[in-house]
Amino acid sequence: MNPNAEEVRKKYMANPPEGMTSRDIHDMSEDELLDIDYFLNDDDLDYEFVEVGFYIF
């Protein structure tokens, strides 16, 4: 089992996303867990690739 998936499973079982239960999280596959984690944290990941600055075109 992927160690990242186990960390994500523990994280979301302790505090499930809205509309889900701990049991839903428990029954998810590794791929589903990693997908939901990516979806819920997508905004956080996009920021590191954005160049901050002022541009005149």
PDB file of N, CA, C, O and CB in Angstrom:
ATOM      1  N   MET A   1       0.848  -1.191   0.000  1.00  0.00           N
ATOM      2  CA  MET A   1       0.000   0.000   0.000  1.00  0.00           C
ATOM      3  C   MET A   1       0.889   1.247   0.000  1.00  0.00           C
ATOM      4  O   MET A   1       1.909   1.293   0.687  1.00  0.00           O
ATOM      5  CB  MET A   1      -0.962   0.002   1.233  1.00  0.00           C
ATOM      6  N   ASN A   2       0.505   2.218  -0.748  1.00  0.00           N
ATOM      7  CA  ASN A   2       1.218   3.475  -0.874  1.00  0.00           C
ATOM      8  C   ASN A   2       1.195   4.229   0.465  1.00  0.00           C
ATOM      9  O   ASN A   2       0.116   4.461   1.011  1.00  0.00           O
ATOM     10  CB  ASN A   2       0.601   4.338  -2.000  1.00  0.00           C
ATOM     11  N   PRO A   3       2.371   4.617   1.009  1.00  0.00           N
ATOM     12  CA  PRO A   3       2.382   5.338   2.288  1.00  0.00           C
ATOM     13  C   PRO A   3       1.658   6.679   2.231  1.00  0.00           C
ATOM     14  O   PRO A   3       1.081   7.112   3.229  1.00  0.00           O
ATOM     15  CB  PRO A   3       3.805   5.561   2.733  1.00  0.00           C
ATOM     16  N   ASN A   4       1.683   7.346   1.067  1.00  0.00           N
ATOM     17  CA  ASN A   4       0.956   8.607   0.926  1.00  0.00           C
ATOM     18  C   ASN A   4      -0.547   8.378   1.039  1.00  0.00           C
ATOM     19  O   ASN A   4      -1.258   9.189   1.631  1.00  0.00           O
ATOM     20  CB  ASN A   4       1.291   9.276  -0.418  1.00  0.00           C
ATOM     21  N   ALA A   5      -1.022   7.293   0.482  1.00  0.00           N
ATOM     22  CA  ALA A   5      -2.450   6.983   0.544  1.00  0.00           C
ATOM     23  C   ALA A   5      -2.868   6.720   1.991  1.00  0.00           C
ATOM     24  O   ALA A   5      -3.958   7.118   2.400  1.00  0.00           O
ATOM     25  CB  ALA A   5      -2.783   5.759  -0.347  1.00  0.00           C
ATOM     26  N   GLU A   6      -2.018   6.060   2.761  1.00  0.00           N
ATOM     27  CA  GLU A   6      -2.343   5.793   4.167  1.00  0.00           C
ATOM     28  C   GLU A   6      -2.416   7.088   4.969  1.00  0.00           C
ATOM     29  O   GLU A   6      -3.302   7.245   5.810  1.00  0.00           O
ATOM     30  CB  GLU A   6      -1.303   4.849   4.789  1.00  0.00           C
ATOM     31  N   GLU A   7      -1.492   8.018   4.717  1.00  0.00           N
ATOM     32  CA  GLU A   7      -1.522   9.313   5.399  1.00  0.00           C
ATOM     33  C   GLU A   7      -2.807  10.067   5.064  1.00  0.00           C
ATOM     34  O   GLU A   7      -3.450  10.639   5.944  1.00  0.00           O
ATOM     35  CB  GLU A   7      -0.290  10.157   5.011  1.00  0.00           C
ATOM     36  N   VAL A   8      -3.172  10.062   3.790  1.00  0.00           N
ATOM     37  CA  VAL A   8      -4.384  10.747   3.338  1.00  0.00           C
ATOM     38  C   VAL A   8      -5.616  10.081   3.944  1.00  0.00           C
ATOM     39  O   VAL A   8      -6.551  10.764   4.359  1.00  0.00           O
ATOM     40  CB  VAL A   8      -4.473  10.745   1.791  1.00  0.00           C
ATOM     41  N   ARG A   9      -5.619   8.759   3.994  1.00  0.00           N
ATOM     42  CA  ARG A   9      -6.752   8.030   4.573  1.00  0.00           C
ATOM     43  C   ARG A   9      -6.946   8.418   6.038  1.00  0.00           C
ATOM     44  O   ARG A   9      -8.067   8.691   6.466  1.00  0.00           O
ATOM     45  CB  ARG A   9      -6.538   6.505   4.447  1.00  0.00           C
ATOM     46  N   LYS A  10      -5.858   8.441   6.806  1.00  0.00           N
ATOM     47  CA  LYS A  10      -5.942   8.812   8.230  1.00  0.00           C
ATOM     48  C   LYS A  10      -6.418  10.254   8.386  1.00  0.00           C
ATOM     49  O   LYS A  10      -7.239  10.561   9.251  1.00  0.00           O
ATOM     50  CB  LYS A  10      -4.569   8.631   8.921  1.00  0.00           C
ATOM     51  N   LYS A  11      -5.890  11.126   7.538  1.00  0.00           N
ATOM     52  CA  LYS A  11      -6.259  12.547   7.593  1.00  0.00           C
ATOM     53  C   LYS A  11      -7.759  12.743   7.379  1.00  0.00           C
ATOM     54  O   LYS A  11      -8.416  13.450   8.144  1.00  0.00           O
ATOM     55  CB  LYS A  11      -5.474  13.342   6.540  1.00  0.00           C
ATOM     56  N   TYR A  12      -8.299  12.106   6.324  1.00  0.00           N
ATOM     57  CA  TYR A  12      -9.700  12.310   5.995  1.00  0.00           C
ATOM     58  C   TYR A  12     -10.652  11.456   6.828  1.00  0.00           C
ATOM     59  O   TYR A  12     -11.834  11.784   6.930  1.00  0.00           O
ATOM     60  CB  TYR A  12      -9.917  12.025   4.548  1.00  0.00           C
ATOM     61  N   MET A  13     -10.173  10.386   7.416  1.00  0.00           N
ATOM     62  CA  MET A  13     -11.029   9.618   8.323  1.00  0.00           C
ATOM     63  C   MET A  13     -11.246  10.399   9.616  1.00  0.00           C
ATOM     64  O   MET A  13     -12.326  10.344  10.204  1.00  0.00           O
ATOM     65  CB  MET A  13     -10.406   8.230   8.626  1.00  0.00           C
ATOM     66  N   ALA A  14     -10.219  11.125  10.057  1.00  0.00           N
ATOM     67  CA  ALA A  14     -10.332  11.939  11.269  1.00  0.00           C
ATOM     68  C   ALA A  14     -11.235  13.152  11.034  1.00  0.00           C
ATOM     69  O   ALA A  14     -11.933  13.598  11.944  1.00  0.00           O
ATOM     70  CB  ALA A  14      -8.940  12.398  11.737  1.00  0.00           C
ATOM     71  N   ASN A  15     -11.216  13.678   9.819  1.00  0.00           N
ATOM     72  CA  ASN A  15     -12.008  14.867   9.493  1.00  0.00           C
ATOM     73  C   ASN A  15     -12.518  14.725   8.057  1.00  0.00           C
ATOM     74  O   ASN A  15     -11.947  15.315   7.140  1.00  0.00           O
ATOM     75  CB  ASN A  15     -11.162  16.184   9.665  1.00  0.00           C
ATOM     76  N   PRO A  16     -13.590  13.945   7.854  1.00  0.00           N
ATOM     77  CA  PRO A  16     -14.078  13.696   6.488  1.00  0.00           C
ATOM     78  C   PRO A  16     -14.586  14.967   5.801  1.00  0.00           C
ATOM     79  O   PRO A  16     -15.133  15.857   6.452  1.00  0.00           O
ATOM     80  CB  PRO A  16     -15.192  12.657   6.517  1.00  0.00           C
ATOM     81  N   PRO A  17     -14.400  15.040   4.478  1.00  0.00           N
ATOM     82  CA  PRO A  17     -14.944  16.176   3.727  1.00  0.00           C
ATOM     83  C   PRO A  17     -16.476  16.204   3.829  1.00  0.00           C
ATOM     84  O   PRO A  17     -17.117  15.191   4.107  1.00  0.00           O
ATOM     85  CB  PRO A  17     -14.505  16.102   2.240  1.00  0.00           C
ATOM     86  N   GLU A  18     -17.026  17.370   3.600  1.00  0.00           N
ATOM     87  CA  GLU A  18     -18.478  17.537   3.677  1.00  0.00           C
ATOM     88  C   GLU A  18     -19.180  16.560   2.737  1.00  0.00           C
ATOM     89  O   GLU A  18     -18.801  16.411   1.576  1.00  0.00           O
ATOM     90  CB  GLU A  18     -18.875  18.986   3.335  1.00  0.00           C
ATOM     91  N   GLY A  19     -20.201  15.906   3.258  1.00  0.00           N
ATOM     92  CA  GLY A  19     -20.978  14.967   2.464  1.00  0.00           C
ATOM     93  C   GLY A  19     -20.439  13.547   2.489  1.00  0.00           C
ATOM     94  O   GLY A  19     -21.001  12.661   1.845  1.00  0.00           O
ATOM     95  N   MET A  20     -19.361  13.319   3.222  1.00  0.00           N
ATOM     96  CA  MET A  20     -18.777  11.981   3.300  1.00  0.00           C
ATOM     97  C   MET A  20     -18.679  11.565   4.768  1.00  0.00           C
ATOM     98  O   MET A  20     -18.723  12.401   5.671  1.00  0.00           O
ATOM     99  CB  MET A  20     -17.372  11.940   2.616  1.00  0.00           C
ATOM    100  N   THR A  21     -18.548  10.265   4.982  1.00  0.00           N
ATOM    101  CA  THR A  21     -18.365   9.740   6.333  1.00  0.00           C
ATOM    102  C   THR A  21     -16.995   9.071   6.413  1.00  0.00           C
ATOM    103  O   THR A  21     -16.346   8.827   5.396  1.00  0.00           O
ATOM    104  CB  THR A  21     -19.504   8.733   6.708  1.00  0.00           C
ATOM    105  N   SER A  22     -16.572   8.784   7.627  1.00  0.00           N
ATOM    106  CA  SER A  22     -15.311   8.076   7.822  1.00  0.00           C
ATOM    107  C   SER A  22     -15.351   6.720   7.134  1.00  0.00           C
ATOM    108  O   SER A  22     -14.338   6.248   6.617  1.00  0.00           O
ATOM    109  CB  SER A  22     -15.011   7.907   9.318  1.00  0.00           C
ATOM    110  N   ARG A  23     -16.515   6.099   7.130  1.00  0.00           N
ATOM    111  CA  ARG A  23     -16.656   4.788   6.487  1.00  0.00           C
ATOM    112  C   ARG A  23     -16.462   4.897   4.968  1.00  0.00           C
ATOM    113  O   ARG A  23     -15.874   4.009   4.350  1.00  0.00           O
ATOM    114  CB  ARG A  23     -18.043   4.181   6.804  1.00  0.00           C
ATOM    115  N   ASP A  24     -16.958   5.989   4.370  1.00  0.00           N
ATOM    116  CA  ASP A  24     -16.743   6.212   2.935  1.00  0.00           C
ATOM    117  C   ASP A  24     -15.250   6.284   2.625  1.00  0.00           C
ATOM    118  O   ASP A  24     -14.775   5.693   1.655  1.00  0.00           O
ATOM    119  CB  ASP A  24     -17.448   7.511   2.472  1.00  0.00           C
ATOM    120  N   ILE A  25     -14.525   7.009   3.456  1.00  0.00           N
ATOM    121  CA  ILE A  25     -13.083   7.164   3.274  1.00  0.00           C
ATOM    122  C   ILE A  25     -12.393   5.816   3.447  1.00  0.00           C
ATOM    123  O   ILE A  25     -11.494   5.466   2.683  1.00  0.00           O
ATOM    124  CB  ILE A  25     -12.510   8.199   4.271  1.00  0.00           C
ATOM    125  N   HIS A  26     -12.816   5.070   4.449  1.00  0.00           N
ATOM    126  CA  HIS A  26     -12.221   3.757   4.730  1.00  0.00           C
ATOM    127  C   HIS A  26     -12.365   2.811   3.541  1.00  0.00           C
ATOM    128  O   HIS A  26     -11.460   2.024   3.264  1.00  0.00           O
ATOM    129  CB  HIS A  26     -12.869   3.134   5.971  1.00  0.00           C
ATOM    130  N   ASP A  27     -13.484   2.879   2.844  1.00  0.00           N
ATOM    131  CA  ASP A  27     -13.772   1.960   1.742  1.00  0.00           C
ATOM    132  C   ASP A  27     -13.181   2.392   0.400  1.00  0.00           C
ATOM    133  O   ASP A  27     -13.275   1.637  -0.568  1.00  0.00           O
ATOM    134  CB  ASP A  27     -15.251   1.807   1.599  1.00  0.00           C
ATOM    135  N   MET A  28     -12.581   3.571   0.306  1.00  0.00           N
ATOM    136  CA  MET A  28     -12.028   4.065  -0.957  1.00  0.00           C
ATOM    137  C   MET A  28     -10.736   3.351  -1.320  1.00  0.00           C
ATOM    138  O   MET A  28      -9.985   2.908  -0.452  1.00  0.00           O
ATOM    139  CB  MET A  28     -11.782   5.566  -0.875  1.00  0.00           C
ATOM    140  N   SER A  29     -10.494   3.250  -2.624  1.00  0.00           N
ATOM    141  CA  SER A  29      -9.222   2.699  -3.102  1.00  0.00           C
ATOM    142  C   SER A  29      -8.131   3.766  -2.953  1.00  0.00           C
ATOM    143  O   SER A  29      -8.421   4.932  -2.683  1.00  0.00           O
ATOM    144  CB  SER A  29      -9.340   2.224  -4.595  1.00  0.00           C
ATOM    145  N   GLU A  30      -6.887   3.354  -3.131  1.00  0.00           N
ATOM    146  CA  GLU A  30      -5.770   4.300  -3.051  1.00  0.00           C
ATOM    147  C   GLU A  30      -5.917   5.401  -4.096  1.00  0.00           C
ATOM    148  O   GLU A  30      -5.712   6.577  -3.796  1.00  0.00           O
ATOM    149  CB  GLU A  30      -4.428   3.570  -3.238  1.00  0.00           C
ATOM    150  N   ASP A  31      -6.266   5.026  -5.301  1.00  0.00           N
ATOM    151  CA  ASP A  31      -6.415   6.006  -6.377  1.00  0.00           C
ATOM    152  C   ASP A  31      -7.504   7.021  -6.066  1.00  0.00           C
ATOM    153  O   ASP A  31      -7.328   8.216  -6.303  1.00  0.00           O
ATOM    154  CB  ASP A  31      -6.725   5.304  -7.691  1.00  0.00           C
ATOM    155  N   GLU A  32      -8.625   6.552  -5.537  1.00  0.00           N
ATOM    156  CA  GLU A  32      -9.718   7.463  -5.180  1.00  0.00           C
ATOM    157  C   GLU A  32      -9.281   8.424  -4.081  1.00  0.00           C
ATOM    158  O   GLU A  32      -9.611   9.609  -4.128  1.00  0.00           O
ATOM    159  CB  GLU A  32     -10.959   6.671  -4.728  1.00  0.00           C
ATOM    160  N   LEU A  33      -8.548   7.928  -3.100  1.00  0.00           N
ATOM    161  CA  LEU A  33      -8.069   8.793  -2.015  1.00  0.00           C
ATOM    162  C   LEU A  33      -7.131   9.875  -2.529  1.00  0.00           C
ATOM    163  O   LEU A  33      -7.261  11.047  -2.175  1.00  0.00           O
ATOM    164  CB  LEU A  33      -7.362   7.962  -0.950  1.00  0.00           C
ATOM    165  N   LEU A  34      -6.191   9.471  -3.361  1.00  0.00           N
ATOM    166  CA  LEU A  34      -5.240  10.449  -3.884  1.00  0.00           C
ATOM    167  C   LEU A  34      -5.925  11.444  -4.819  1.00  0.00           C
ATOM    168  O   LEU A  34      -5.542  12.613  -4.864  1.00  0.00           O
ATOM    169  CB  LEU A  34      -4.101   9.740  -4.617  1.00  0.00           C
ATOM    170  N   ASP A  35      -6.929  10.994  -5.560  1.00  0.00           N
ATOM    171  CA  ASP A  35      -7.694  11.906  -6.415  1.00  0.00           C
ATOM    172  C   ASP A  35      -8.460  12.932  -5.602  1.00  0.00           C
ATOM    173  O   ASP A  35      -8.457  14.117  -5.933  1.00  0.00           O
ATOM    174  CB  ASP A  35      -8.660  11.125  -7.291  1.00  0.00           C
ATOM    175  N   ILE A  36      -9.117  12.484  -4.535  1.00  0.00           N
ATOM    176  CA  ILE A  36      -9.896  13.415  -3.717  1.00  0.00           C
ATOM    177  C   ILE A  36      -8.971  14.402  -3.001  1.00  0.00           C
ATOM    178  O   ILE A  36      -9.319  15.571  -2.833  1.00  0.00           O
ATOM    179  CB  ILE A  36     -10.755  12.645  -2.689  1.00  0.00           C
ATOM    180  N   ASP A  37      -7.796  13.932  -2.582  1.00  0.00           N
ATOM    181  CA  ASP A  37      -6.837  14.828  -1.935  1.00  0.00           C
ATOM    182  C   ASP A  37      -6.355  15.882  -2.921  1.00  0.00           C
ATOM    183  O   ASP A  37      -6.243  17.056  -2.565  1.00  0.00           O
ATOM    184  CB  ASP A  37      -5.639  14.033  -1.372  1.00  0.00           C
ATOM    185  N   TYR A  38      -6.070  15.480  -4.152  1.00  0.00           N
ATOM    186  CA  TYR A  38      -5.648  16.425  -5.179  1.00  0.00           C
ATOM    187  C   TYR A  38      -6.751  17.450  -5.448  1.00  0.00           C
ATOM    188  O   TYR A  38      -6.482  18.648  -5.536  1.00  0.00           O
ATOM    189  CB  TYR A  38      -5.276  15.682  -6.477  1.00  0.00           C
ATOM    190  N   PHE A  39      -7.979  16.979  -5.578  1.00  0.00           N
ATOM    191  CA  PHE A  39      -9.108  17.861  -5.863  1.00  0.00           C
ATOM    192  C   PHE A  39      -9.308  18.879  -4.737  1.00  0.00           C
ATOM    193  O   PHE A  39      -9.536  20.060  -5.003  1.00  0.00           O
ATOM    194  CB  PHE A  39     -10.389  17.038  -6.066  1.00  0.00           C
ATOM    195  N   LEU A  40      -9.225  18.431  -3.490  1.00  0.00           N
ATOM    196  CA  LEU A  40      -9.461  19.326  -2.356  1.00  0.00           C
ATOM    197  C   LEU A  40      -8.312  20.300  -2.132  1.00  0.00           C
ATOM    198  O   LEU A  40      -8.511  21.347  -1.516  1.00  0.00           O
ATOM    199  CB  LEU A  40      -9.689  18.519  -1.100  1.00  0.00           C
ATOM    200  N   ASN A  41      -7.125  19.984  -2.614  1.00  0.00           N
ATOM    201  CA  ASN A  41      -5.960  20.848  -2.418  1.00  0.00           C
ATOM    202  C   ASN A  41      -5.444  21.438  -3.715  1.00  0.00           C
ATOM    203  O   ASN A  41      -4.311  21.918  -3.760  1.00  0.00           O
ATOM    204  CB  ASN A  41      -4.857  20.080  -1.747  1.00  0.00           C
ATOM    205  N   ASP A  42      -6.235  21.416  -4.758  1.00  0.00           N
ATOM    206  CA  ASP A  42      -5.825  21.891  -6.077  1.00  0.00           C
ATOM    207  C   ASP A  42      -5.411  23.357  -6.047  1.00  0.00           C
ATOM    208  O   ASP A  42      -4.426  23.719  -6.691  1.00  0.00           O
ATOM    209  CB  ASP A  42      -6.951  21.693  -7.079  1.00  0.00           C
ATOM    210  N   ASP A  43      -6.117  24.201  -5.333  1.00  0.00           N
ATOM    211  CA  ASP A  43      -5.790  25.626  -5.268  1.00  0.00           C
ATOM    212  C   ASP A  43      -4.430  25.847  -4.626  1.00  0.00           C
ATOM    213  O   ASP A  43      -3.685  26.730  -5.050  1.00  0.00           O
ATOM    214  CB  ASP A  43      -6.865  26.386  -4.492  1.00  0.00           C
ATOM    215  N   ASP A  44      -4.098  25.068  -3.621  1.00  0.00           N
ATOM    216  CA  ASP A  44      -2.810  25.206  -2.947  1.00  0.00           C
ATOM    217  C   ASP A  44      -1.664  24.841  -3.874  1.00  0.00           C
ATOM    218  O   ASP A  44      -0.598  25.454  -3.808  1.00  0.00           O
ATOM    219  CB  ASP A  44      -2.766  24.336  -1.697  1.00  0.00           C
ATOM    220  N   LEU A  45      -1.865  23.857  -4.733  1.00  0.00           N
ATOM    221  CA  LEU A  45      -0.805  23.394  -5.620  1.00  0.00           C
ATOM    222  C   LEU A  45      -0.578  24.348  -6.778  1.00  0.00           C
ATOM    223  O   LEU A  45       0.552  24.461  -7.254  1.00  0.00           O
ATOM    224  CB  LEU A  45      -1.130  22.017  -6.148  1.00  0.00           C
ATOM    225  N   ASP A  46      -1.599  25.035  -7.245  1.00  0.00           N
ATOM    226  CA  ASP A  46      -1.465  25.934  -8.391  1.00  0.00           C
ATOM    227  C   ASP A  46      -0.606  27.153  -8.064  1.00  0.00           C
ATOM    228  O   ASP A  46       0.051  27.694  -8.954  1.00  0.00           O
ATOM    229  CB  ASP A  46      -2.839  26.384  -8.863  1.00  0.00           C
ATOM    230  N   TYR A  47      -0.596  27.591  -6.824  1.00  0.00           N
ATOM    231  CA  TYR A  47       0.077  28.832  -6.489  1.00  0.00           C
ATOM    232  C   TYR A  47       1.588  28.741  -6.690  1.00  0.00           C
ATOM    233  O   TYR A  47       2.201  29.733  -7.082  1.00  0.00           O
ATOM    234  CB  TYR A  47      -0.231  29.212  -5.061  1.00  0.00           C
ATOM    235  N   GLU A  48       2.204  27.603  -6.439  1.00  0.00           N
ATOM    236  CA  GLU A  48       3.651  27.525  -6.537  1.00  0.00           C
ATOM    237  C   GLU A  48       4.155  27.627  -7.975  1.00  0.00           C
ATOM    238  O   GLU A  48       5.349  27.835  -8.193  1.00  0.00           O
ATOM    239  CB  GLU A  48       4.129  26.242  -5.924  1.00  0.00           C
ATOM    240  N   PHE A  49       3.270  27.484  -8.954  1.00  0.00           N
ATOM    241  CA  PHE A  49       3.679  27.585 -10.342  1.00  0.00           C
ATOM    242  C   PHE A  49       3.348  28.943 -10.962  1.00  0.00           C
ATOM    243  O   PHE A  49       3.634  29.173 -12.137  1.00  0.00           O
ATOM    244  CB  PHE A  49       3.030  26.493 -11.139  1.00  0.00           C
ATOM    245  N   VAL A  50       2.759  29.822 -10.197  1.00  0.00           N
ATOM    246  CA  VAL A  50       2.371  31.139 -10.691  1.00  0.00           C
ATOM    247  C   VAL A  50       3.527  32.117 -10.485  1.00  0.00           C
ATOM    248  O   VAL A  50       4.107  32.200  -9.402  1.00  0.00           O
ATOM    249  CB  VAL A  50       1.086  31.644  -9.974  1.00  0.00           C
ATOM    250  N   GLU A  51       3.842  32.846 -11.536  1.00  0.00           N
ATOM    251  CA  GLU A  51       4.856  33.869 -11.413  1.00  0.00           C
ATOM    252  C   GLU A  51       4.181  35.147 -10.925  1.00  0.00           C
ATOM    253  O   GLU A  51       3.218  35.629 -11.521  1.00  0.00           O
ATOM    254  CB  GLU A  51       5.599  34.097 -12.765  1.00  0.00           C
ATOM    255  N   VAL A  52       4.705  35.679  -9.833  1.00  0.00           N
ATOM    256  CA  VAL A  52       4.133  36.877  -9.256  1.00  0.00           C
ATOM    257  C   VAL A  52       4.903  38.064  -9.829  1.00  0.00           C
ATOM    258  O   VAL A  52       6.134  38.072  -9.827  1.00  0.00           O
ATOM    259  CB  VAL A  52       4.190  36.849  -7.687  1.00  0.00           C
ATOM    260  N   GLY A  53       4.180  39.053 -10.312  1.00  0.00           N
ATOM    261  CA  GLY A  53       4.834  40.214 -10.853  1.00  0.00           C
ATOM    262  C   GLY A  53       3.884  41.056 -11.664  1.00  0.00           C
ATOM    263  O   GLY A  53       2.708  40.720 -11.810  1.00  0.00           O
ATOM    264  N   PHE A  54       4.386  42.138 -12.185  1.00  0.00           N
ATOM    265  CA  PHE A  54       3.595  43.062 -12.974  1.00  0.00           C
ATOM    266  C   PHE A  54       4.139  43.032 -14.388  1.00  0.00           C
ATOM    267  O   PHE A  54       5.335  43.226 -14.608  1.00  0.00           O
ATOM    268  CB  PHE A  54       3.626  44.505 -12.379  1.00  0.00           C
ATOM    269  N   TYR A  55       3.265  42.791 -15.337  1.00  0.00           N
ATOM    270  CA  TYR A  55       3.693  42.678 -16.735  1.00  0.00           C
ATOM    271  C   TYR A  55       2.955  43.673 -17.603  1.00  0.00           C
ATOM    272  O   TYR A  55       1.751  43.873 -17.445  1.00  0.00           O
ATOM    273  CB  TYR A  55       3.468  41.258 -17.260  1.00  0.00           C
ATOM    274  N   ILE A  56       3.662  44.284 -18.503  1.00  0.00           N
ATOM    275  CA  ILE A  56       3.068  45.190 -19.495  1.00  0.00           C
ATOM    276  C   ILE A  56       3.303  44.557 -20.861  1.00  0.00           C
ATOM    277  O   ILE A  56       4.437  44.277 -21.248  1.00  0.00           O
ATOM    278  CB  ILE A  56       3.690  46.654 -19.415  1.00  0.00           C
ATOM    279  N   PHE A  57       2.204  44.339 -21.581  1.00  0.00           N
ATOM    280  CA  PHE A  57       2.321  43.733 -22.901  1.00  0.00           C
ATOM    281  C   PHE A  57       1.999  44.723 -23.963  1.00  0.00           C
ATOM    282  O   PHE A  57       2.043  44.393 -25.148  1.00  0.00           O
ATOM    283  CB  PHE A  57       1.425  42.534 -23.030  1.00  0.00           C
TER     284      PHE A  57
END
